[in-house]
Amino acid sequence: TLSARLQKACPTNKRQRGFIAAPGCSKNLKLFQALIKSAKKDQRTLGVVFVDVAKAFDTVGHQHIFQVLGQKGVDRHIINLTQDLYTNCGTTME
């Protein structure tokens, strides 16, 4: 798969759940439930932060991403497919 091929060239953190083939939501929810249960049991305060990463990639130029993929040895065909994903793309809210 595409994610497996990219993982070989650009390893990710073992805790990453986005953009990979993994049971991310259910695993993270179970972890969150366990933290809440533990905090209640021990009568500890638990602070939770949700980070909106909607604009996480706005500061990195697309050309830089493609260049780094090439430097990491990602197959040219995969880089071209990735570039196509960024060409003339947009989002419409209705």
C-alpha positions as CSV (number, residue, x, y, z in Angstrom):
1,T,0.0,0.0,0.0
2,L,1.0,3.6,-0.3
3,S,1.3,4.1,3.4
4,A,3.5,1.0,3.8
5,R,5.8,2.3,1.0
6,L,6.0,5.8,2.5
7,Q,6.6,4.3,6.0
8,K,9.8,2.6,4.7
9,A,11.2,5.8,3.3
10,C,9.9,8.1,6.1
11,P,9.4,6.3,9.4
12,T,6.8,7.7,11.7
13,N,6.5,7.8,15.4
14,K,5.0,4.6,16.9
15,R,2.2,6.8,18.5
16,Q,1.1,8.3,15.2
17,R,-2.5,7.4,14.3
18,G,-3.3,9.8,11.4
19,F,-2.6,8.9,7.8
20,I,-1.6,5.3,8.5
21,A,-3.4,2.0,8.3
22,A,-4.0,1.4,12.0
23,P,-6.9,1.2,14.4
24,G,-6.1,4.8,15.6
25,C,-9.4,6.1,16.9
26,S,-10.4,3.0,18.9
27,K,-6.9,2.6,20.4
28,N,-6.7,6.3,21.3
29,L,-10.2,6.2,22.8
30,K,-9.3,3.2,25.0
31,L,-6.2,5.0,26.2
32,F,-8.2,8.1,27.0
33,Q,-10.8,6.0,28.9
34,A,-8.1,4.4,30.9
35,L,-6.6,7.7,31.8
36,I,-10.0,9.0,33.0
37,K,-10.6,5.9,35.0
38,S,-7.2,6.0,36.6
39,A,-7.6,9.7,37.5
40,K,-11.0,9.1,39.1
41,K,-9.8,6.1,41.0
42,D,-6.8,8.0,42.4
43,Q,-8.8,11.2,42.8
44,R,-6.4,13.1,40.6
45,T,-7.1,16.1,38.4
46,L,-6.8,15.3,34.7
47,G,-6.2,18.0,32.1
48,V,-7.0,17.3,28.5
49,V,-6.0,19.3,25.5
50,F,-7.3,18.7,22.0
51,V,-5.1,20.2,19.3
52,D,-6.6,21.3,16.0
53,V,-4.1,20.4,13.3
54,A,-6.2,21.6,10.4
55,K,-3.5,24.0,9.4
56,A,-0.5,21.9,10.4
57,F,1.0,21.8,6.9
58,D,0.4,25.4,5.9
59,T,3.9,26.4,6.8
60,V,5.7,23.8,4.7
61,G,5.9,24.5,1.0
62,H,4.7,21.6,-1.1
63,Q,7.8,21.7,-3.3
64,H,9.9,21.1,-0.1
65,I,7.8,18.1,0.7
66,F,8.3,16.6,-2.7
67,Q,12.0,17.4,-2.6
68,V,12.4,15.6,0.8
69,L,10.4,12.6,-0.4
70,G,13.0,12.4,-3.3
71,Q,15.9,12.7,-0.9
72,K,14.4,9.9,1.3
73,G,14.3,7.6,-1.7
74,V,10.6,7.5,-2.3
75,D,9.8,6.1,-5.8
76,R,9.3,8.9,-8.4
77,H,5.9,7.5,-9.3
78,I,4.7,7.9,-5.7
79,I,6.1,11.4,-5.6
80,N,4.2,12.2,-8.8
81,L,1.0,10.8,-7.4
82,T,1.5,12.9,-4.2
83,Q,2.0,16.0,-6.3
84,D,-1.2,15.2,-8.2
85,L,-3.0,15.2,-4.9
86,Y,-1.9,18.8,-4.3
87,T,-2.6,20.1,-7.8
88,N,-5.8,22.1,-8.1
89,C,-7.3,20.7,-4.9
90,G,-9.8,22.5,-2.8
91,T,-12.6,22.1,-0.3
92,T,-16.2,23.2,-0.6
93,M,-18.5,23.6,2.4
94,E,-22.3,23.6,1.6
